[in-house]
Amino acid sequence: MTAIAEVPIETLIACHQCDALHRAAEPPTGGKARCRRCGTVLIAPRRGALVRVLAMAITVAVLMLGATFFPFLGITAAGVTNESSVFDAALAFSAGPMVGLSIAVAALIVFVPLLRMLLLIYVLGPLAAGRAAAPQAAWAFRTAEALRPWSMAEIFLIGVAVALVKVAGLATVVLGPAFWMFVALVIVAVLKDGYMCRWSIWQALERSAR
């Protein structure tokens, strides 16, 4: 305990899975620093990572806007066809006592994921261009990370897939362009989170602030 207390806190990194503390040491580009206790990747610097993560964040933001307003599903039953977008689904509960559900659906599926991407673009844009960090960039990145558990676009897509299994036997279901946009943005978002080295971004923000 005494040895840990004497180590400067800025030189330590905690594993986000098991909370084990390590001395932070940047591996060679393309290498990985893993937790000695559970094997979780702690640091993984990659050449050109900021530009690629920025490009993926922009892609997710654009896809999210299209997936919100384009037709998501079309259902035909008894000769009647009805198309609906994610925005329409959120508005369906906007009246009466279900207004809270409407706000939650819109926030967790659309606004929070979109806000995360916009914050990342704000943080990474200047860094990827080789310029000084934007004002309050550290706060923006911290907020984006805090919102990550509340970004539930992929959960929504899984729920839709489960519902389609039941609805398909009762009506003809046509997948709209927004559905495929959602599939694409979930894949890109997962790749972005897996590719992004958060320690490297914090280091870049600290160097820019000096």
N, C-alpha and C positions, 0 to 999 in steps of 0.2 A: 504493500500500500504506500509506503514511504517513497519507493522508487517511482511509482506512477504519479504521486503528488508533485514530485520534483520535475517532471517532464512538462515543458510548455504545452498548453492545451492546443495551440495552433498546429503542433506537429503530430497530433493524434487523429486517428480516424476510427469511428465505431462501425462495426458490422450492423447493417440494418435488419439482419435476420436474427442474430443471437446476441447482439450488443457487446461482443468482445472488442476490447480496445487494442489498437495496433499503432505502431509508429508509422506515419505516412511516408512512403518512399515511392516516387514515381518510377515505374518500370520502363524499359525501353519501348519506343513507339511500336505498337502491335502486340506488346506483351500484356500480361494481366497479373495483378496482385490480388491474391485470394485470402479469405479469412482462414486462419490456421485451425479454427475450431470447427466450422461447418462448410468451408469451401466456397462460400459465396464470393463472387467477383466484387472487389472493392474499388479497384482502379483499373481502367482499361483504356489508356490513351491511344488514339488512332490518328493517322495522318489525314488532314482534311475533314475531321469529324464535325467541326462547328458548321462548315458549309453544308454538309450532308444532312445534319440534324435540322438546320434551318430550312433547307429545301423540303424535308419531310413535314415539318411543322406547317409551312405554307400550303403544301399539298393537302394536308388534313383540314386546314381551315377552309380552303376552297371547296373541298368535297363536302364538308359539313354544311356549308351554305346551300349547295345544290341538293343535298340529301334532305334538307329540311323542307324545301318548298316544291320540289318535283314530286310527281305521283310515286307513292311508296308501294302500294298494293292496289290491285283491282279485283273485285269479287263479283262473280256473275252467278245469280241464283234465281230460278223461276223466270228467266228471261230479263231480269233486271240487273244492270251493271252499275257498280259504284266504285269510284276511285277515291283514294284518300292519301294525303301526305302526312308526314310527321307533324307538321304545323296544324293540320286539321285534327289530328288525334289529340293534340294538346288542348285545342279549343273546344273539343267535344265535352270536356268536363268543366268549362269555364263559367257555367251558370249554376247557381244554387249552392248547396253545401259541399259540392265536389270541387270548388274552385281551388282549394288547397292542393288537391291531387293534380289539377291542371298545371299549377305553378311548379310542383315538384317534377312532373314529367318534362316540362319544357326546360327546367333548370338542369336536371341531372343528365338529360339526353343531349341537349343542344347547347345551352348557354355556358355551362361549366366546361365541357370539352373545348368549345370555341374560345372561351376566355383563356384557358390554359395555353392554347396554341398562340393566341395573340400576345400573351405575356412572354412566351418563349421567343417569338419573332422579335419582340421589343428588346429582349436581353441579348440574343445571339446575333442580330443584324449588325450592330456596330463591331462586335468582336470578330465576326467572320470577315468583315471588311478591313480589319486591321486598325480600327479606330478605337478611341477611348470608349469605355462603357457608357451607356445612356444613364441619365440621372435616375436614381432609385432603382438601378438594375438589380442590385442584390435583393431588395425587397420584392421586386417583381418575380425573380426566380424562386425565392422562398415561398411566395404565394402560389406560384404555379405548382410547386412540389406539394404544398399543403392541400391543394385542390385535387391532386391525383386520385385519392381514394373515392372522391365524389364524382369522378368522370365515368359515367356508366353507359357509354354508347355501346360497348361490346356486350354488356348485360342485356340491354334492350334488344340487340340483334339475336342473342340466344333465346330470349323470351319469345320473340317473333317466330323463330324457327320451331319452337315447341308448339306454339299456337297453330302454325300452319299445318302441322301433322294432323291436328284435330279438325281444322276447318276444311282441309282438302277433301275430306269425305262427304262434306255437306254442300260444297259449292265449288265452282271453278275459280281458281286463284291465278291471277296474272301478276308476276313480279315486275314492278315498275322500275324506271331508271334510278330512282332514289334508293331502292333496295340494294342495287349493285354498287352504288356510291357508298352506302353504309358499309358494305362488305370490304370495299377497297380502303376506306378510311380506317376501319378497325385494323386491317392488316398493316397499313402504313404506320399507324399509331403504335402498334406492338413492336414493329421493327425499330421505330424511332426510340422508344423507351429502352429497348435492348441495346441499341447502338450508342446511346448517350452516356458519356462518362460524367457524372455529376461532380465528382471531385475535380476533374480537369476544368469544368466550367467555373467552379468556385475559385480555383487557382487563377484562372484568367481574369475573373472579376477583381480579385485582390491585387493582381499585378497592375491592372488598369487604374485602380484607385490610388496607387502610390504616386 
